[in-house]
């Protein structure tokens, strides 16, 4: 990725909408830090600690994606940011439902988080479609299922080892 005039470009020319995602995720992290620093309920410290970790990790992974080592790494960082965003939503809901934060705070943060999630999902899907990654993942998944079925019906332990070895080597591809 290249940073040019405040816009992040992927090598293939995909633009992350004029830093909108970077800006939103950073502002969100600041809001999370402010919230966590303001919570006085001692019994909720484990929840606020988790919220702080997940909520600030979203932006950190988005920023880290700017210096990815390739398209797979770029997508992977954004997928990690998406997972952290979903975890952040869980902790926000728990803090709200347990009465630690009020509805106004919850609604504001959850609205911002929803916008970040929507942008992440949109960017990830576009990149995966553009680079044929989804197709490759589906093909590998189909092959893996066939291999599992074949392994289950094999009586020969050598065949099982060969199939198992291929399976182990290629399953990482599904998640990169």
PyMOL commands that set and color helices and strands:
alter all, ss='L'
color gray80, all
select helices_A, chain A and resi 17-38+42-65+71-97+103-130+133-153+157-174
alter helices_A, ss='H'
color red, helices_A
select strands_A, chain A and resi 2-4+7-9
alter strands_A, ss='S'
color yellow, strands_A
deselect
rebuild
show_as cartoon
